[in-house]
Every structure is written in C-alpha cells, then in structure tokens.
Amino acid sequence: MMTDVIRHVPSMPLALPEREILLRLGYRRARTILDVETRERLEAAMERSFRLCRPAGCWRVMAFQKVGAGCLRLADGSVIESGDIVSRYEDGRWLWLGAVTIGAALPERVRENFAVGENFEAVVGDAVGSETADAAMDFLQNRARQELLRYGGRLTARRFSPGYGDWRLEGQRIFFGALPMAELGVSISSTWIMSPEKSVTAIAGIF
C-alpha cells in the first residue's frame, strides 16, 4: 500500500452544488415556490459567491495499530481516541487523511456582508461555502479512491471529521502534524478552530 506519500490537489474543477445549497437554505422542491425575481436573485448570489471559491486539498495514507478499546495509534505516533472510529476501522491497517479548503476570499466576503447588513448575500454565501467545501472533500476522496484501487486498496465512502460523534475537536492536531496545512493556507486556533472557515479535515478507512 502507498503510505506516507502526500498527494497535493492544488485546484479542483467543481461545479456549483446548487441542489445542495438550496437544501441547506431550506428550499424543498415539492414545497418551496420561488417567484422569478427571487429565483434570479438567488442564482446570481450563488454564482457571485462560487466565483470566490478556490478549492484545494491534500491527502495521505498512514498505517495504524489498535492500542486500546477506543484508541488507534498512527504511524507518526499520533493517537485517535474514538470508539466510533475504532469500531469501524479496527479490522483495517491503514487510514486515509484528507484536508480541503475553499480559500479565504468567500469567508471574508460573508463577514463583510453581515457587517454591513447585506444578510441575504451573506446567508447565501455561507451556504455556498459550506457545500463547496463538502464537494471539494468528495472530489478529493474520489481522486484518492481511484489511485488507491491501483494498489489494491478500497477506500470507504464514509468519513469522519473531528467533532463528529465521539471524536473530539482536538483531533484536528493530527492533521496539522500529518499534512502540509500551512501550504493550503489553513491555520488553527488554540481552541482547534480552523481558519479560513470552510476548511474541512476527515479520515476514512482503507481495506
């Protein structure tokens, strides 16, 4: 298995995830009716926000060992404490670690819009950022899946991020030790919050 080789994806040819954005905003096809003017305004705001996104990511594969009922130790010595993760991946030998960001431009624009009371533009922009980040992680995971298949590895579809289930947010430190987060332009606070917003980290299993 290909391990400890970092793969960089400096750009991603993503399409605007319009359906997911509308769902995040609360629109339901069967129940929500938009007049033409509102629909055009919404589509224009989504396009403006999406043009500010600069999705990029990186990933690597690391071997691990189970060292306790709810604990895995990665090859670099870092530890994942999560019963949810152990129960799902303990029969494997490797974990996939990925990170993506959409860059700082859109989160900054959203903050500016909120500050001056342009709430419609800000709310739409926030939804665009969230869904584009998710789409970027999907793209990164699919890219990795195709490559890992050549080595006989099957990457699981489900992934876990720090703060999900019983994996505490402090788990972010693993990614900042294993991946070149600074090269992505991503930093982290003392309370484990990443900057810029709409940056995502995740692990998945390989069997």
C-alpha positions in Angstrom: 0.0 0.0 0.0 1.2 3.5 -0.8 1.9 5.1 2.6 3.3 8.4 3.8 3.3 9.9 0.3 1.4 13.3 0.4 -0.7 14.0 -2.6 -1.5 17.6 -3.4 -4.6 18.7 -5.4 -4.0 22.4 -5.9 -7.2 23.0 -7.9 -10.5 21.2 -8.4 -12.8 21.6 -11.4 -16.0 21.7 -9.3 -19.5 22.6 -10.5 -21.7 24.8 -8.4 -23.5 22.4 -6.0 -26.8 24.2 -6.5 -29.2 21.5 -5.2 -27.2 21.0 -2.0 -27.0 24.8 -1.5 -30.8 25.1 -1.8 -31.4 22.3 0.6 -29.1 23.9 3.1 -31.0 27.2 2.7 -34.2 25.3 3.5 -35.7 25.1 0.0 -37.7 21.9 -0.8 -38.6 21.2 -4.4 -42.1 19.9 -3.5 -43.0 22.6 -1.0 -41.0 25.8 -1.8 -42.2 28.0 -4.6 -40.0 30.9 -5.7 -41.1 33.7 -7.9 -39.0 34.5 -10.9 -37.4 37.6 -9.3 -36.4 35.8 -6.1 -35.0 32.8 -8.1 -32.9 35.1 -10.3 -31.6 37.0 -7.3 -30.7 33.7 -5.5 -29.0 32.3 -8.6 -27.0 35.4 -9.1 -25.9 35.5 -5.4 -24.8 31.8 -5.6 -22.8 32.5 -8.7 -21.1 35.5 -7.2 -20.1 33.5 -4.1 -19.0 30.5 -6.0 -16.6 32.5 -8.1 -14.8 33.4 -4.9 -14.1 29.8 -4.1 -10.6 28.4 -4.7 -10.9 24.7 -3.6 -7.7 22.9 -3.0 -6.7 19.9 -0.9 -4.1 17.2 0.0 -4.2 13.7 1.4 -2.0 10.8 2.5 -2.3 7.3 3.8 -0.9 6.2 7.2 -0.7 2.8 8.8 -2.2 2.4 12.2 -2.5 0.0 15.1 -5.2 -0.5 17.6 -3.9 0.2 21.1 -7.0 0.2 23.2 -10.7 -0.3 23.3 -11.2 3.2 21.8 -7.8 4.2 20.6 -5.7 3.9 17.4 -2.1 4.9 17.0 -0.9 6.2 13.7 2.5 5.5 12.2 3.7 9.0 13.2 2.8 8.3 16.8 -0.3 10.5 17.0 -3.4 8.9 18.6 -7.0 8.9 17.6 -9.3 8.5 20.6 -12.8 7.5 19.4 -14.7 4.3 20.0 -16.8 5.1 16.9 -13.7 5.2 14.6 -12.1 2.1 16.3 -15.3 0.0 15.9 -15.5 0.9 12.2 -11.9 0.6 11.1 -10.1 -1.7 13.6 -10.0 -4.6 11.1 -8.0 -2.5 8.6 -4.4 -1.5 8.5 -4.4 2.0 7.0 -6.3 5.3 7.3 -6.8 7.9 4.7 -6.3 11.5 5.9 -7.6 14.4 3.8 -7.9 18.1 4.1 -9.6 20.7 1.8 -10.2 24.4 1.9 -12.1 26.9 -0.4 -9.7 29.7 0.5 -10.2 32.9 2.4 -12.0 35.1 -0.2 -15.5 33.9 0.3 -15.5 33.7 4.1 -14.1 37.2 4.2 -16.8 38.4 1.9 -19.5 36.8 4.0 -18.2 38.5 7.1 -18.2 41.9 5.3 -21.8 41.3 4.0 -23.0 40.6 7.5 -21.2 43.6 8.9 -23.0 46.0 6.5 -26.4 44.3 6.8 -26.4 42.5 3.5 -27.8 39.5 5.1 -29.3 37.8 2.0 -26.0 37.8 0.3 -24.2 36.7 3.4 -26.5 33.8 4.2 -26.3 32.5 0.6 -22.6 32.9 0.6 -22.2 31.0 3.8 -24.3 28.1 2.3 -22.2 28.2 -0.9 -19.0 28.0 1.1 -20.2 25.0 3.2 -21.5 23.0 0.3 -18.5 23.8 -1.9 -16.2 22.6 0.9 -18.2 19.4 1.1 -18.0 19.0 -2.7 -14.2 19.5 -2.5 -13.8 16.8 0.1 -15.9 14.5 -2.1 -13.7 15.3 -5.1 -10.5 14.7 -3.0 -11.8 11.4 -1.7 -12.9 10.2 -5.1 -9.5 11.1 -6.6 -7.8 9.2 -3.8 -10.1 6.2 -4.3 -9.2 5.9 -7.9 -5.5 5.9 -7.1 -5.7 3.6 -4.2 -7.5 1.0 -6.3 -4.3 0.6 -8.3 -2.6 -0.6 -5.1 -5.4 -3.0 -4.2 -6.9 -0.7 -1.6 -10.6 0.1 -1.2 -11.4 3.5 0.4 -14.5 3.6 2.4 -17.2 6.1 1.4 -18.0 7.1 4.9 -15.6 9.6 6.5 -15.2 11.1 10.0 -14.1 14.6 11.0 -13.0 15.9 14.4 -16.0 17.0 16.3 -18.2 14.3 14.8 -19.6 11.5 17.1 -17.2 10.9 20.0 -14.1 12.2 18.2 -13.3 15.4 20.0 -12.4 18.5 18.1 -8.8 18.3 19.5 -8.3 15.6 16.9 -7.6 18.4 14.4 -4.0 18.4 15.7 -3.4 15.1 13.9 -4.0 16.7 10.5 -1.7 19.6 11.3 1.0 17.1 12.1 0.4 14.8 9.2 -0.5 17.1 6.3 1.0 20.4 5.0 -1.9 22.5 6.2 0.2 25.7 6.0 0.7 25.1 2.3 -3.1 25.1 1.9 -3.2 28.4 3.7 -5.0 26.8 6.7 -4.1 27.6 10.3 -5.7 26.6 13.6 -6.6 28.4 16.8 -5.9 27.4 20.4 -9.4 26.1 20.5 -8.9 23.9 17.4 -10.9 26.1 15.0 -9.5 26.2 11.5 -9.0 29.4 9.5 -10.2 30.2 6.9 -13.7 29.0 7.6 -15.0 26.3 5.2 -11.9 24.2 5.6 -12.5 20.5 6.3 -10.5 17.6 7.5 -11.5 14.0 7.5 -10.4 10.4 7.8 -11.7 7.3 6.0 -10.7 3.6 6.2 -8.8 1.5 3.6 -9.3 -2.2 3.3 
